[in-house]
Amino acid sequence: MTSGSDGAYMLTIWTETIVQLLGVLLLAPLVSGILAKIKARVESRKGVPVLQPYYDLAKLLRKETLINDSSTRIFYMLPFVVFGIYITISFIIPVVAPFPIFLTPTADFLGGALLFAMASFLQVLAAINANSRFTALGASRSVIFSAFAEPTLIMVFFAVALVSGTNNPYTTNQILVFSSTAYLSLPHLLSSAAFFMLLLFETGKLPVESSGLSELGMIDEGRNYEYSGRSLFLLKYSSMMKQYLLGSVFLNVFILPWFMQYGILGVIIDIPVMLLKWLVLIGIMAIVEETLAKLRLFKIQDFLSVSFALAILSIITFSLGGLI
């Protein structure tokens, strides 16, 4: 390959990488806004504008950051680290481009799961360093539930890697696109069900009974209670990105791996394609959230236990019967 070809190839890779990153940054708040709007419509309410998350983020970015005198430097620095982790994850998984881009070879399914777990752990650490009883309460709840959620995420990724025979999410996407046997296999269907249950919890779409006091049902909001200004902007944006990234994995690797295009123009086209996929998922999530009976807070563990059991069952069925 000539130097000119090498230069053109690198230019293509960098362009596709930038498009994918911009797709994550731009679509994550939009998805949150659409979900809130559809949820309001289901409840016969007008709801906030679809673009409200952008307005909220812009307002937080302009506000002053206040830090408690009793907190440590970890409390201030960790929102930047968490935001950087989700930026890194956006390079690893097939969000827009169905082929590897810059930094993709740095991690696989397991690496992506560990990065999600690391971001969650760092948010708990930041909440503890706030030296606030309220944030410590939110952190303790998060740790209890993460003990079920994070292993489930790892098991789900491990199960789909077994089905496709690879731990590379981009390769898995291509295998599921061209192999109906792998896509319709019982292990893949079980792992998809487990991931969907996990997605409802991780994105806060699992309705929780608060017994009249919203504080009793707060988990993520409780951890961020002491943050303000740009630090809260980073955490809110990170939460939206987490929702978008997990949902994109669910769409592109589990239930709708098709319709992704190649090339620079294809990657640009994939942005509205991803939005259409998300509209399907948003409709499903809104219906589930509004029709599922509210759970008592301690019942979330049972919900996550079922998700973990489905992931384990997926691995067992693959080991016993292979692709069926």
C-alpha positions as CSV (number, residue, x, y, z in Angstrom):
1,M,0.0,0.0,0.0
2,T,1.4,3.4,-1.0
3,S,1.8,6.3,1.4
4,G,-1.0,8.1,-0.4
5,S,-3.3,5.1,0.2
6,D,-2.2,5.0,3.8
7,G,-3.0,8.7,4.2
8,A,-6.5,8.3,2.6
9,Y,-7.2,5.3,4.8
10,M,-6.2,7.1,8.0
11,L,-8.3,10.1,6.9
12,T,-11.3,7.8,6.4
13,I,-10.8,6.2,9.8
14,W,-10.5,9.5,11.6
15,T,-13.6,10.9,9.8
16,E,-15.7,7.9,10.7
17,T,-14.5,8.1,14.3
18,I,-15.4,11.8,14.6
19,V,-18.8,11.1,13.1
20,Q,-19.5,8.2,15.5
21,L,-18.4,10.3,18.5
22,L,-20.5,13.3,17.4
23,G,-23.4,10.9,16.9
24,V,-23.2,9.7,20.5
25,L,-22.8,13.3,21.9
26,L,-25.6,14.7,19.8
27,L,-28.1,11.9,20.0
28,A,-27.8,10.9,23.7
29,P,-29.7,14.0,24.9
30,L,-32.2,13.8,22.1
31,V,-33.0,10.2,23.0
32,S,-33.6,11.3,26.6
33,G,-35.9,14.1,25.4
34,I,-37.9,11.8,23.1
35,L,-38.3,9.2,25.8
36,A,-39.6,11.8,28.3
37,K,-42.0,13.2,25.7
38,I,-43.4,9.8,24.7
39,K,-43.8,8.8,28.4
40,A,-45.7,12.0,29.0
41,R,-48.0,11.3,26.0
42,V,-48.7,7.8,27.3
43,E,-49.7,9.4,30.6
44,S,-51.9,11.9,28.7
45,R,-49.7,14.8,29.6
46,K,-48.1,17.4,27.4
47,G,-44.6,16.9,28.7
48,V,-41.5,19.0,28.3
49,P,-40.1,19.8,24.8
50,V,-38.0,17.1,23.1
51,L,-35.0,19.4,23.2
52,Q,-35.3,20.1,26.9
53,P,-32.2,18.0,27.8
54,Y,-30.1,20.3,25.7
55,Y,-31.5,23.3,27.5
56,D,-30.8,21.7,30.9
57,L,-27.2,20.8,30.0
58,A,-26.6,24.3,28.6
59,K,-28.0,25.8,31.9
60,L,-25.8,23.6,34.0
61,L,-22.7,24.5,32.0
62,R,-23.3,28.2,32.7
63,K,-23.8,27.7,36.5
64,E,-21.1,28.0,39.1
65,T,-19.7,24.8,40.5
66,L,-20.0,24.7,44.3
67,I,-17.9,22.2,46.3
68,N,-18.5,21.3,50.0
69,D,-15.5,22.2,52.2
70,S,-15.5,18.7,53.7
71,S,-15.2,17.0,50.3
72,T,-11.9,15.9,48.7
73,R,-10.3,16.5,45.4
74,I,-11.7,13.1,44.3
75,F,-15.2,14.5,44.5
76,Y,-14.2,17.2,42.0
77,M,-12.1,15.2,39.6
78,L,-14.2,12.0,39.2
79,P,-17.0,13.5,37.0
80,F,-14.4,14.3,34.4
81,V,-13.0,10.8,34.6
82,V,-16.5,9.2,34.3
83,F,-17.3,11.4,31.3
84,G,-14.0,10.3,29.7
85,I,-14.8,6.6,30.3
86,Y,-18.1,6.9,28.4
87,I,-16.3,8.8,25.6
88,T,-13.9,5.8,25.4
89,I,-16.7,3.3,25.3
90,S,-18.2,5.1,22.3
91,F,-15.1,4.1,20.3
92,I,-15.4,0.5,21.3
93,I,-18.9,-0.6,20.5
94,P,-20.8,-0.4,17.1
95,V,-22.9,2.7,17.8
96,V,-22.9,4.2,14.3
97,A,-20.2,2.5,12.3
98,P,-20.5,-1.3,11.8
99,F,-16.7,-1.6,11.5
100,P,-13.8,-0.9,13.8
101,I,-12.7,2.7,14.1
102,F,-9.9,4.5,16.0
103,L,-9.3,2.9,19.5
104,T,-11.7,0.0,18.8
105,P,-8.9,-2.7,19.2
106,T,-8.2,-1.4,22.8
107,A,-11.1,-3.5,24.3
108,D,-13.6,-6.2,23.5
109,F,-17.0,-7.2,25.1
110,L,-15.4,-7.9,28.5
111,G,-13.4,-4.7,28.4
112,G,-16.5,-2.7,27.6
113,A,-18.4,-4.3,30.5
114,L,-15.6,-3.5,32.8
115,L,-15.5,0.1,31.7
116,F,-19.2,0.4,32.5
117,A,-18.6,-1.1,35.9
118,M,-15.6,1.2,36.5
119,A,-17.7,4.3,35.7
120,S,-20.4,3.1,38.2
121,F,-17.8,2.4,40.8
122,L,-16.2,5.8,40.4
123,Q,-19.6,7.5,40.8
124,V,-20.1,5.6,44.1
125,L,-16.6,6.7,45.2
126,A,-17.4,10.3,44.4
127,A,-20.7,10.2,46.3
128,I,-18.8,8.8,49.4
129,N,-16.2,11.6,49.1
130,A,-18.9,14.2,49.2
131,N,-19.2,13.5,53.0
132,S,-22.9,13.8,52.8
133,R,-25.3,11.3,54.4
134,F,-27.8,11.6,51.6
135,T,-25.2,10.9,48.9
136,A,-23.8,8.0,51.0
137,L,-27.3,6.6,51.1
138,G,-27.6,6.7,47.3
139,A,-24.2,5.2,47.0
140,S,-25.0,2.3,49.3
141,R,-28.1,1.5,47.4
142,S,-26.2,1.7,44.1
143,V,-23.6,-0.7,45.5
144,I,-26.3,-3.2,46.5
145,F,-27.9,-3.2,43.1
146,S,-24.6,-3.1,41.2
147,A,-23.7,-6.4,42.9
148,F,-26.4,-7.9,40.7
149,A,-26.3,-5.6,37.7
150,E,-22.6,-5.6,36.8
151,P,-22.1,-9.4,36.9
152,T,-25.2,-9.7,34.7
153,L,-23.8,-7.3,32.1
154,I,-20.6,-9.3,32.0
155,M,-22.5,-12.6,31.7
156,V,-24.7,-11.2,28.9
157,F,-21.7,-10.1,26.9
158,F,-20.0,-13.4,27.5
159,A,-23.1,-15.3,26.4
160,V,-23.4,-13.3,23.1
161,A,-19.7,-13.8,22.5
162,L,-20.2,-17.6,22.8
163,V,-23.1,-17.5,20.4
164,S,-21.1,-15.6,17.8
165,G,-17.7,-17.2,18.5
166,T,-16.0,-13.9,19.1
167,N,-15.6,-11.3,21.8
168,N,-15.4,-8.5,19.2
169,P,-18.7,-6.5,19.2
170,Y,-18.2,-5.4,15.5
171,T,-17.6,-9.0,14.4
172,T,-20.6,-10.2,16.4
173,N,-22.7,-7.6,14.7
174,Q,-21.7,-8.9,11.3
175,I,-22.2,-12.6,12.3
176,L,-25.8,-11.9,13.5
177,V,-26.6,-9.9,10.4
178,F,-25.7,-12.8,8.1
179,S,-26.5,-15.8,10.3
180,S,-30.2,-16.3,11.1
181,T,-29.2,-19.5,13.0
182,A,-27.1,-17.5,15.4
183,Y,-29.7,-14.7,15.7
184,L,-32.6,-17.1,16.4
185,S,-30.7,-19.4,18.7
186,L,-32.1,-19.9,22.2
187,P,-28.9,-18.7,23.9
188,H,-29.1,-15.4,22.0
189,L,-32.7,-14.9,22.7
190,L,-32.2,-15.6,26.4
191,S,-29.2,-13.2,26.6
192,S,-31.3,-10.5,24.7
193,A,-34.1,-10.9,27.3
194,A,-31.5,-10.6,30.2
195,F,-30.0,-7.5,28.6
196,F,-33.3,-5.8,28.1
197,M,-34.2,-6.3,31.8
198,L,-30.8,-4.9,32.7
199,L,-31.3,-2.0,30.4
200,L,-34.5,-1.0,32.1
201,F,-32.7,-0.9,35.4
202,E,-29.5,0.8,34.3
203,T,-31.4,3.6,32.5
204,G,-33.8,4.2,35.3
205,K,-36.8,3.0,33.4
206,L,-37.8,0.4,36.1
207,P,-40.7,1.9,38.0
208,V,-40.0,1.9,41.8
209,E,-42.5,2.5,44.6
210,S,-41.4,5.5,46.6
211,S,-44.1,5.3,49.2
212,G,-44.8,9.0,48.9
213,L,-41.3,10.1,49.4
214,S,-39.2,10.5,46.3
215,E,-36.0,10.3,48.3
216,L,-36.7,6.6,49.1
217,G,-36.6,5.7,45.4
218,M,-33.6,7.9,44.4
219,I,-30.4,6.0,43.4
220,D,-28.5,7.8,40.7
221,E,-30.0,11.2,41.7
222,G,-29.0,10.6,45.3
223,R,-25.4,10.0,44.3
224,N,-25.3,13.3,42.4
225,Y,-27.1,15.3,45.0
226,E,-24.1,17.4,46.2
227,Y,-22.9,18.2,42.6
228,S,-23.7,21.5,40.8
229,G,-22.6,23.5,37.8
230,R,-20.2,21.9,35.4
231,S,-19.6,18.8,37.5
232,L,-23.4,18.1,37.5
233,F,-23.3,18.8,33.7
234,L,-20.7,16.1,33.2
235,L,-22.6,13.6,35.3
236,K,-26.0,14.3,33.7
237,Y,-24.4,14.1,30.2
238,S,-22.6,10.9,31.3
239,S,-26.0,9.4,32.4
240,M,-27.5,10.2,29.0
241,M,-24.5,8.7,27.2
242,K,-24.7,5.6,29.3
243,Q,-28.4,5.2,28.4
244,Y,-27.6,5.7,24.7
245,L,-24.5,3.4,24.6
246,L,-26.3,0.5,26.4
247,G,-29.3,1.0,24.2
248,S,-27.2,1.0,21.1
249,V,-25.5,-2.2,22.1
250,F,-28.9,-3.8,22.6
251,L,-30.1,-2.6,19.2
252,N,-27.0,-3.2,17.1
253,V,-25.7,-6.5,18.7
254,F,-28.9,-8.1,20.1
255,I,-32.2,-7.3,18.4
256,L,-31.6,-5.0,15.3
257,P,-28.1,-5.6,14.0
258,W,-29.2,-4.8,10.4
259,F,-29.3,-1.6,8.3
260,M,-25.9,-0.2,9.2
261,Q,-24.0,1.3,6.2
262,Y,-20.3,1.4,5.3
263,G,-18.0,4.2,4.3
264,I,-18.0,7.9,5.3
265,L,-21.3,8.6,3.7
266,G,-22.8,5.4,5.1
267,V,-21.7,6.4,8.7
268,I,-23.4,9.7,8.2
269,I,-26.6,8.0,7.0
270,D,-26.4,5.6,10.0
271,I,-27.1,8.5,12.4
272,P,-30.8,8.9,11.3
273,V,-30.9,5.1,11.0
274,M,-29.9,4.8,14.6
275,L,-32.5,7.4,15.6
276,L,-35.2,5.3,13.9
277,K,-34.0,2.2,15.7
278,W,-34.1,4.1,18.9
279,L,-37.7,5.2,18.3
280,V,-38.7,1.6,18.2
281,L,-36.8,0.9,21.5
282,I,-38.2,4.1,23.1
283,G,-41.7,3.0,22.3
284,I,-41.1,-0.4,23.9
285,M,-39.5,1.1,26.9
286,A,-42.2,3.6,27.4
287,I,-44.9,1.0,27.2
288,V,-43.1,-1.3,29.6
289,E,-42.4,1.5,32.1
290,E,-46.1,2.6,32.1
291,T,-47.6,-0.9,32.3
292,L,-45.2,-2.6,34.7
293,A,-46.4,-2.5,38.2
294,K,-44.2,-0.4,40.5
295,L,-41.7,-2.4,42.6
296,R,-40.8,-1.9,46.2
297,L,-37.2,-0.8,46.4
298,F,-35.9,-4.1,47.8
299,K,-37.7,-6.0,45.0
300,I,-35.2,-4.6,42.5
301,Q,-32.8,-7.3,43.6
302,D,-35.3,-9.9,42.6
303,F,-35.7,-8.3,39.2
304,L,-31.9,-8.2,38.6
305,S,-31.6,-11.8,39.9
306,V,-34.0,-13.0,37.2
307,S,-31.9,-11.1,34.6
308,F,-28.7,-12.7,35.9
309,A,-30.4,-16.1,35.9
310,L,-31.4,-15.7,32.2
311,A,-27.8,-14.8,31.3
312,I,-26.5,-17.9,33.1
313,L,-29.2,-20.0,31.4
314,S,-28.1,-18.6,28.1
315,I,-24.6,-19.9,28.7
316,I,-25.9,-23.3,30.0
317,T,-28.1,-23.8,26.9
318,F,-25.2,-23.0,24.6
319,S,-22.9,-25.4,26.5
320,L,-25.5,-28.2,26.4
321,G,-27.0,-27.9,23.0
322,G,-25.1,-25.3,21.0
323,L,-27.1,-23.3,18.5
324,I,-30.7,-24.5,18.5
